[in-house]
Amino acid sequence: MAHPPQQPHIVVHSPALDGSRRVTEGDETLGIATHVDDVGEILRLADHYVTDVEDSELIEWQGGGPDDWPGLSEHHEEA
């Protein structure tokens, strides 16, 4: 019997000092996100079409959820 295709395991890592978050699949870094929208774009470029990155079972959020981007809000307020 064939095994069903394995779902990708995407991890959005804890925020770095500048607030950015690394996005990985297994041992591969897919990109660096500075906003939740970046996560969706990074996944799209990796051929993972996730319609709701904030509530997807494929994504593990470490060190905070999709609303946690510490260190970056100060930069956006100054602009």
C-alpha positions in Angstrom: 0.0 0.0 0.0 1.4 3.4 -0.9 2.0 6.0 1.8 0.1 9.3 1.5 2.3 12.2 0.5 3.9 13.8 3.6 2.8 17.3 4.5 5.6 19.9 4.6 6.6 20.9 8.1 7.1 24.7 8.0 8.6 26.5 11.0 8.5 30.3 11.6 11.3 30.7 14.1 11.5 33.0 17.1 12.1 36.7 16.3 15.7 37.8 15.8 16.9 40.9 17.5 15.6 43.0 14.6 12.2 41.3 14.8 12.6 39.3 11.6 11.8 35.6 11.6 13.4 32.8 9.7 11.1 30.5 7.8 12.3 26.9 7.3 11.1 23.6 5.9 13.1 20.8 7.5 16.8 21.8 7.3 16.2 24.3 4.4 15.8 28.0 5.0 13.0 29.3 2.7 13.4 33.0 3.6 13.4 35.7 6.2 10.1 37.3 7.0 9.5 40.8 8.5 5.7 40.6 8.5 3.1 37.9 8.4 2.4 38.6 4.7 6.1 37.8 4.0 5.5 34.3 5.3 2.7 33.7 2.8 4.9 35.0 -0.1 7.9 32.9 1.0 5.7 29.8 1.1 4.2 30.7 -2.3 7.7 31.0 -3.8 8.5 27.6 -2.4 5.4 26.1 -4.1 3.4 25.8 -0.9 0.1 27.6 -1.4 -1.3 28.3 2.1 -4.3 30.4 2.0 -4.3 31.3 5.7 -0.8 31.3 7.2 -2.1 32.5 10.5 -4.2 29.4 11.1 -2.6 26.7 9.0 -1.8 23.3 10.6 1.3 23.1 8.3 3.0 26.0 10.1 4.6 25.9 13.5 5.0 29.3 15.1 7.9 29.4 17.6 8.5 32.2 20.0 5.2 33.8 19.4 2.3 33.7 16.9 1.7 35.5 13.6 1.1 38.8 15.4 4.5 38.8 17.1 7.1 40.9 15.3 8.9 42.7 18.1 11.5 45.2 17.2 9.9 46.1 13.9 6.9 48.2 15.0 9.2 51.1 16.0 10.5 51.2 12.4 7.1 51.2 10.9 5.9 54.0 13.2 8.8 56.3 12.2 8.1 56.0 8.5 
